[in-house]
Amino acid sequence: VQLVESGGGLVQPGGSLRLSCAASGFRFSRYDMRWYRQAPGKERDLVAAISRDGGSTNYVDSVKGRFTISRDNAKNTVYLQMNSLKPEDTAVYLCNGGPYDYWGQGTQVTVSS
């Protein structure tokens, strides 16, 4: 079983990034998926969630209107489109989901001028 995130990097405030999480080893389309983030010295927080068919999404208030979670069940991949990025969005972003609540290794997002 693997969840492999990619797409992080350094971006200026106001910029955009698209994160991807490729899943393998389980029936991806049967499970809700989530993106979390963890900033240095802080707890891991839920950012966004998507239902198994993609028909329902939820976001933490601080990213509503800026971030969009989506999935492609044919590709076993969940995405996080991040627009209008702010310095406070800086964190390691982690993918989560599956029958035993699997975690990826995370991808670093740094928003700085």
C-alpha positions as CSV (number, residue, x, y, z in Angstrom):
1,V,0.0,0.0,0.0
2,Q,1.3,3.4,-0.9
3,L,0.2,7.0,-1.0
4,V,2.7,9.2,-2.8
5,E,2.4,12.9,-2.8
6,S,4.0,15.3,-5.3
7,G,3.7,18.8,-6.5
8,G,5.0,20.8,-3.6
9,G,7.6,23.6,-3.8
10,L,8.4,27.2,-3.2
11,V,5.9,29.7,-4.4
12,Q,5.4,33.5,-3.9
13,P,2.3,34.8,-2.1
14,G,-0.6,34.8,-4.4
15,G,0.7,32.0,-6.5
16,S,-0.7,28.5,-7.1
17,L,0.3,24.9,-6.8
18,R,-1.3,21.6,-7.6
19,L,-0.6,18.7,-5.3
20,S,-1.2,15.1,-6.4
21,C,-1.5,11.9,-4.3
22,A,-1.1,8.6,-6.2
23,A,-2.6,5.6,-4.4
24,S,-1.8,2.0,-4.8
25,G,-2.5,-1.3,-3.1
26,F,-6.2,-0.8,-2.2
27,R,-9.5,-0.1,-3.9
28,F,-9.1,3.6,-4.2
29,S,-12.6,4.3,-5.5
30,R,-14.2,2.8,-2.3
31,Y,-12.8,5.3,0.1
32,D,-13.1,9.0,1.0
33,M,-9.7,10.8,0.8
34,R,-8.3,13.7,2.7
35,W,-5.5,16.2,2.6
36,Y,-3.9,17.3,5.9
37,R,-1.1,19.8,6.6
38,Q,1.4,20.2,9.4
39,A,3.4,23.3,10.0
40,P,6.6,23.3,12.1
41,G,5.8,23.0,15.8
42,K,2.1,22.7,15.1
43,E,-0.5,19.9,15.0
44,R,-1.5,18.1,11.9
45,D,-4.8,19.7,10.6
46,L,-7.4,18.5,8.2
47,V,-7.5,20.8,5.1
48,A,-9.9,19.2,2.7
49,A,-11.9,15.9,2.2
50,I,-13.6,14.3,-0.7
51,S,-16.1,11.5,-0.9
52,R,-15.3,8.3,-2.7
53,D,-17.3,9.3,-5.8
54,G,-16.1,12.9,-5.7
55,G,-19.6,14.2,-5.2
56,S,-19.0,15.7,-1.8
57,T,-16.2,17.9,-0.6
58,N,-15.4,19.7,2.6
59,Y,-12.8,22.4,3.5
60,V,-11.4,24.0,6.6
61,D,-12.6,27.6,6.7
62,S,-9.1,29.1,6.1
63,V,-8.9,27.6,2.6
64,K,-12.4,27.9,1.4
65,G,-12.6,29.6,-1.9
66,R,-8.9,29.2,-2.5
67,F,-8.3,25.4,-2.5
68,T,-10.1,22.7,-4.5
69,I,-9.9,19.0,-3.8
70,S,-10.7,16.6,-6.6
71,R,-10.0,13.0,-7.6
72,D,-9.7,10.8,-10.6
73,N,-10.7,7.2,-9.7
74,A,-9.5,5.9,-13.0
75,K,-6.0,7.1,-12.1
76,N,-6.2,6.3,-8.4
77,T,-5.2,9.9,-7.7
78,V,-6.5,12.7,-5.5
79,Y,-5.5,16.3,-6.1
80,L,-5.4,19.6,-4.2
81,Q,-5.4,22.7,-6.3
82,M,-4.2,25.6,-4.2
83,N,-4.7,29.2,-5.4
84,S,-4.0,32.6,-3.8
85,L,-1.5,31.0,-1.5
86,K,-0.5,32.8,1.6
87,P,2.6,32.5,3.9
88,E,0.4,30.8,6.5
89,D,-0.3,28.0,4.1
90,T,3.4,26.9,4.5
91,A,3.4,23.3,5.7
92,V,4.0,19.7,4.8
93,Y,0.9,18.5,3.0
94,L,-0.1,14.9,3.5
95,C,-2.6,12.6,1.8
96,N,-4.7,10.3,3.9
97,G,-7.3,7.6,3.3
98,G,-7.9,3.9,2.6
99,P,-9.2,1.0,4.7
100,Y,-6.6,1.4,7.4
101,D,-6.2,5.2,7.3
102,Y,-3.0,5.2,5.4
103,W,-0.6,8.2,5.2
104,G,1.8,9.4,2.5
105,Q,5.2,10.8,3.3
106,G,4.1,14.4,2.6
107,T,5.2,17.2,0.3
108,Q,6.6,20.5,1.4
109,V,4.8,23.7,0.4
110,T,6.6,27.0,1.1
111,V,4.9,30.3,0.4
112,S,7.4,33.1,0.6
113,S,8.6,36.1,-1.3
